[in-house]
Amino acid sequence: MQIGNKIFKPGLIPTIITLLVLPVLLRLGFWQLERAEEKRDLIELFKKKNDSGPLLIKDKVNIDEHFNYRNSQVEGKYISEKLIFIDNKIHLGKSGVYVLTPFKIKNSEYSILVNRGWVAMAADRSSLPQIQTTPELVTLSGKIKILTEKPFTIGEQFQSNQGWPALMQWINISEIEKKSDLKLLPYLFLLDEKEQSGYVRNWKPVVMLPEKSTSYAVQWFSLALALFIIYVVVNLKKVKSESENGE
């Protein structure tokens, strides 16, 4: 293909590199667009669930993804002697933990894990935060949080075998049930920000806004476009004139 006084004559190596890299860049761009759309849907769901009346948790009920972030209430007592800290949580650039406390549901054999929020954590992981917990019968307001699949980790889930409180890397209901001998509901209860028994809470459905994912998509598409332009420019060869050929 000739363009002006230049002919497009692609070389083997530039073509192979472009064919390998270009689809990857495009796929990453479309993946970020999909992520942005998922986040918009999740934010919209979060807003709708905030407008819904609270669901009263009385016993084990079938909960699916449609109940995620649903406003809820539960009556019972904290089980303060089986406190759990979820490690490596960052707030305003500071390292800390989430405070999880089992909550025995009134007139039920089941308990539910209540995420009471974030507290700062010392560099020495053997020195755990001191947490105050009311022993009284209380009614809590909050949101249901469906647990996602566990991340990839190496080593033991519980960082200490010295009893309670327990320090964990991530929330695993089955592991906590084994250690605590409690029957736990298979989801989390995010304590409402207005409740007095909690710590730093700013529950959001997504950490990164959809606009950020969209900007990442633009960057990946820009790289793909730049690669294609470079490929074309590098493989444009100047056509020799008759005088240059000595004719």
C-alpha positions in Angstrom: 0.0 0.0 0.0 1.5 3.3 -1.1 0.9 6.6 0.7 2.2 9.6 -1.2 5.9 8.9 -1.8 6.0 6.2 0.8 5.0 2.6 0.8 3.7 0.6 3.7 5.9 -2.4 4.0 5.6 -4.0 7.5 8.5 -6.0 8.9 8.1 -9.4 10.5 9.3 -8.5 14.0 7.2 -5.2 14.4 4.2 -7.1 13.1 4.5 -9.9 15.6 5.0 -7.5 18.5 2.0 -5.4 17.4 -0.2 -8.4 17.0 0.8 -9.6 20.5 0.6 -6.3 22.4 -2.3 -4.5 20.7 -5.1 -7.0 21.6 -3.8 -7.0 25.2 -4.1 -3.2 25.4 -7.5 -3.2 23.9 -8.7 -5.9 26.2 -7.5 -4.0 29.3 -9.3 -0.9 28.0 -12.6 -2.7 27.6 -12.1 -4.5 31.0 -11.8 -1.1 32.7 -15.0 0.1 31.0 -16.8 -3.0 32.3 -15.4 -2.3 35.8 -16.7 1.2 35.5 -20.2 0.0 34.6 -20.2 -2.6 37.4 -19.3 0.2 39.9 -22.1 2.4 38.6 -24.6 -0.4 39.1 -23.2 -1.1 42.6 -23.5 2.6 43.6 -27.0 2.7 42.3 -27.9 -0.5 44.2 -26.4 1.1 47.3 -28.6 4.2 47.0 -31.7 2.1 46.4 -31.0 -0.1 49.5 -30.6 3.1 51.6 -34.1 4.0 50.6 -35.5 0.6 51.7 -37.0 0.0 55.1 -34.8 -2.0 57.5 -34.9 -5.8 57.4 -35.2 -7.2 60.9 -32.7 -10.1 61.3 -34.3 -12.6 63.8 -32.9 -15.9 62.8 -31.2 -17.7 59.9 -32.8 -16.4 56.7 -31.9 -17.1 53.1 -29.9 -14.1 51.9 -28.7 -13.7 48.3 -26.8 -10.9 46.4 -30.0 -8.8 46.2 -29.8 -8.2 49.9 -26.3 -6.7 49.7 -26.1 -3.4 51.5 -29.7 -3.7 52.6 -30.6 -1.6 55.6 -31.1 -4.0 58.6 -31.6 -4.2 62.3 -30.8 -6.9 64.8 -31.5 -7.3 68.5 -29.2 -9.2 70.9 -25.9 -9.0 72.8 -22.3 -8.7 71.8 -20.0 -11.6 72.6 -17.1 -9.5 73.7 -14.8 -12.3 74.7 -14.5 -13.5 71.1 -13.2 -10.3 69.5 -11.7 -10.5 66.0 -9.4 -8.0 64.3 -9.0 -8.0 60.4 -5.5 -6.8 59.7 -4.0 -4.5 57.0 -6.8 -2.0 56.7 -5.8 1.5 55.6 -7.6 4.7 56.7 -6.2 8.1 55.7 -2.9 6.6 55.0 -2.7 4.9 58.4 -2.5 1.2 59.0 -5.1 -0.4 61.2 -7.7 -3.1 61.6 -11.4 -3.7 61.4 -13.1 -4.6 64.7 -15.4 -7.6 64.3 -17.5 -8.8 67.2 -19.9 -11.7 67.2 -23.4 -10.7 68.1 -25.8 -13.2 69.6 -29.3 -12.7 68.1 -32.1 -12.6 70.6 -34.2 -15.9 70.8 -32.0 -17.6 68.2 -29.1 -20.0 68.2 -27.3 -18.0 65.6 -24.9 -15.1 65.9 -23.9 -12.5 63.3 -20.5 -10.9 62.8 -20.7 -7.1 63.3 -18.0 -5.0 61.7 -17.8 -2.1 64.1 -15.3 -0.1 62.0 -11.6 0.8 61.8 -9.1 1.5 64.6 -5.4 2.3 64.3 -2.9 -0.6 64.9 0.6 -0.4 66.4 3.5 -1.7 64.4 3.9 -4.4 67.0 1.2 -6.9 66.0 1.4 -8.6 69.4 -0.1 -5.4 71.0 -3.8 -5.4 70.0 -6.1 -2.4 70.5 -8.3 -2.2 73.6 -11.9 -2.4 72.7 -14.9 -1.4 74.8 -18.1 -3.4 74.4 -21.4 -3.0 76.1 -22.8 -6.2 77.8 -26.4 -4.9 77.5 -29.2 -6.2 75.3 -29.2 -3.7 72.3 -30.8 -3.2 68.9 -28.3 -2.4 66.2 -28.8 -0.7 62.9 -26.6 -1.3 59.9 -26.3 -3.0 56.5 -26.0 -6.6 55.3 -22.7 -7.2 53.5 -22.5 -10.3 51.4 -19.0 -11.7 51.7 -16.9 -12.1 48.5 -14.5 -15.0 47.8 -11.4 -15.0 49.9 -8.2 -13.5 48.4 -5.1 -15.6 47.7 -3.1 -15.9 50.9 -0.1 -18.0 52.1 0.1 -19.4 55.6 -2.3 -19.8 58.5 -5.5 -17.8 58.5 -5.3 -17.0 62.2 -2.0 -15.2 63.0 -2.1 -16.2 66.7 -3.1 -19.4 68.4 -3.1 -17.8 71.9 -6.9 -17.5 72.0 -8.9 -14.3 72.0 -8.8 -11.6 70.6 -7.9 -13.2 67.2 -6.0 -11.5 64.4 -6.9 -12.5 60.9 -6.0 -11.5 57.4 -9.5 -11.8 55.9 -13.0 -12.7 57.0 -13.7 -16.4 56.8 -17.0 -17.4 58.4 -16.3 -21.2 58.5 -12.8 -20.7 60.1 -14.3 -18.3 62.7 -17.1 -20.8 63.5 -14.5 -23.5 64.1 -12.4 -21.3 66.4 -15.4 -19.8 68.3 -17.8 -22.7 68.5 -20.5 -20.3 67.3 -23.2 -20.7 64.7 -22.7 -17.7 62.5 -24.9 -16.3 59.7 -23.1 -16.4 56.4 -22.8 -12.7 55.9 -21.5 -9.6 57.7 -23.4 -6.8 59.5 -21.9 -3.3 58.8 -22.6 -1.2 61.9 -24.4 2.1 61.1 -22.3 5.2 61.5 -24.8 6.6 64.0 -24.4 3.7 66.4 -22.3 4.5 69.5 -20.6 1.1 69.9 -18.5 1.5 66.7 -15.3 3.1 65.5 -14.4 4.8 62.3 -17.0 3.9 59.7 -17.5 5.1 56.2 -19.1 2.3 54.3 -19.0 2.6 50.6 -19.9 0.0 47.9 -16.7 0.7 45.9 -13.3 2.0 46.9 -12.5 3.5 43.5 -15.1 5.6 41.6 -16.3 4.5 38.1 -14.7 7.7 36.7 -11.3 6.4 37.7 -11.8 3.2 35.9 -13.0 5.1 32.8 -9.8 7.2 32.9 -7.8 4.0 33.1 -9.7 2.7 30.0 -8.8 5.9 28.1 -5.1 5.4 29.0 -5.1 1.8 27.7 -6.9 2.8 24.5 -4.4 5.7 24.0 -1.5 3.3 24.4 -3.1 1.0 21.8 -3.6 3.9 19.4 0.0 5.1 20.0 1.3 1.5 19.3 -0.7 1.3 16.0 0.6 4.8 14.9 4.2 3.8 15.7 3.7 0.5 13.8 2.5 2.3 10.7 5.2 5.0 10.8 8.0 2.6 11.4 6.9 0.5 8.4 6.5 3.3 5.9 9.4 3.2 3.4 10.2 5.9 1.1 9.8 5.0 -2.6 13.0 5.7 -4.6 12.5 8.0 -7.6 13.8 7.1 -11.1 16.7 9.6 -10.6 17.7 8.0 -7.4 17.7 4.6 -9.2 20.2 6.1 -11.7 17.8 5.8 -14.6 
